[in-house]
Amino acid sequence: MNPIRAAWFAVGIAALGLGAVGVVLPLLPTTPFVLLAAFAFARSSDRWHVWLRRHKVFGPIIGDWRRHGAISRRAKIIGVGSMAAVLGLSLALQVRPIVLVIQAVALTGAAAFVLSRPSPPKR
C-alpha cells in the first residue's frame, strides 16, 4: 500500500474507532466520525469501505448522508446535546475564558451545521 493510501487507512481506522466509542459514550458524536471513516476508506480500501457501508449500525448513517445529505433526528439530538454537555462541563471546570470562547464558537458552528442538514425521509 502506498503511503498516501496508508495514511487514509489510518485516518479511517481512527475515525471508525472514535465513532464506535460514540455509540456507547453519549459525549462523543458518532455520525461525523463514521462519515469521516467512510470518506477515508473510499480513498484507501475498497474492502473496508464496502464493509462499513453494509454495517448494521454504521451503514444507515452513511446511506442517509449519501442519498439525502441528511442526518437523522436522533443523531442531531445526541450530537447537539453532546456539544452542549461538553461546553457545560468546561464551564463547570472553569476553564480559561479564551478556551471557552474558542470552544463556544467551534461548537456553535458545528451545531449549526448539524441542525441545518435535513432529516432523512421516513422509511
C-alpha positions in Angstrom: 0.0 0.0 0.0 1.4 3.4 -0.9 2.0 6.0 1.8 -1.0 8.1 0.9 -3.4 5.2 1.0 -1.9 4.0 4.2 -2.4 7.5 5.8 -6.1 7.5 4.6 -6.5 4.0 6.0 -5.1 5.1 9.4 -7.5 8.1 9.4 -10.3 5.7 8.6 -9.4 3.3 11.4 -9.0 6.1 14.0 -12.3 7.7 12.9 -14.2 4.4 13.0 -12.8 3.7 16.5 -14.0 7.1 17.7 -17.4 6.6 16.1 -17.7 3.2 17.7 -16.9 4.7 21.1 -19.5 7.3 20.4 -22.2 4.6 20.0 -21.9 3.9 23.8 -20.5 7.2 25.1 -23.0 10.0 24.6 -20.4 12.8 24.8 -18.7 11.6 21.6 -20.8 12.1 18.4 -20.8 9.0 16.2 -22.1 10.5 12.8 -19.2 12.8 11.9 -16.6 10.1 12.7 -18.4 7.4 10.7 -18.7 9.8 7.7 -15.0 10.6 8.0 -14.2 6.9 8.2 -16.3 6.2 5.0 -14.5 9.1 3.2 -11.1 7.8 4.3 -11.8 4.2 3.4 -13.1 5.2 0.0 -9.6 6.5 -0.6 -7.7 3.6 0.9 -9.6 0.3 1.0 -12.5 -0.9 -1.1 -13.0 -3.8 1.2 -13.3 -1.7 4.4 -15.4 0.9 2.6 -17.9 -1.8 1.4 -17.9 -3.4 4.8 -18.7 0.0 6.5 -21.5 0.8 4.1 -23.1 -2.6 4.8 -22.6 -2.5 8.5 -25.8 -2.8 10.6 -25.2 0.2 12.8 -23.0 2.5 10.7 -24.4 1.7 7.2 -27.6 3.6 7.6 -25.8 6.8 8.7 -23.6 6.7 5.6 -26.6 5.8 3.3 -28.7 8.8 4.7 -25.8 11.1 4.1 -25.0 9.8 0.6 -28.6 9.8 -0.7 -30.0 12.8 1.0 -27.2 14.8 2.7 -29.2 14.0 5.8 -28.6 13.4 9.5 -31.2 11.5 11.5 -33.2 13.4 14.1 -31.8 11.1 16.8 -28.2 11.8 15.7 -28.9 15.5 15.7 -30.3 15.4 19.2 -27.4 13.3 20.5 -24.8 15.4 18.7 -26.0 18.8 19.7 -26.8 17.6 23.2 -23.2 16.3 23.4 -21.8 19.6 22.3 -23.9 21.4 24.9 -22.7 19.0 27.6 -19.1 19.4 26.7 -19.4 23.2 26.9 -21.3 22.9 30.2 -18.6 20.7 31.5 -16.0 23.2 30.5 -17.9 25.9 32.3 -18.2 23.8 35.4 -14.5 23.1 35.4 -13.8 26.8 35.0 -11.5 26.5 32.0 -9.8 29.7 30.9 -12.1 32.2 29.2 -10.3 32.2 25.9 -10.7 28.5 25.7 -14.4 28.8 26.4 -14.8 31.4 23.7 -13.0 29.3 21.1 -14.9 26.2 22.2 -18.2 28.0 22.1 -17.6 29.4 18.6 -16.4 26.0 17.2 -19.3 24.1 18.9 -21.9 26.7 17.7 -20.6 26.3 14.2 -20.7 22.5 14.4 -24.2 22.5 15.9 -25.5 25.0 13.3 -24.2 22.7 10.5 -25.7 19.6 12.1 -29.1 21.2 12.6 -29.1 22.7 9.1 -28.9 19.2 7.5 -32.3 17.7 6.5 -33.6 14.7 8.3 -33.8 11.6 6.1 -37.3 10.6 4.7 -39.3 8.2 6.7 -38.6 4.6 5.9 
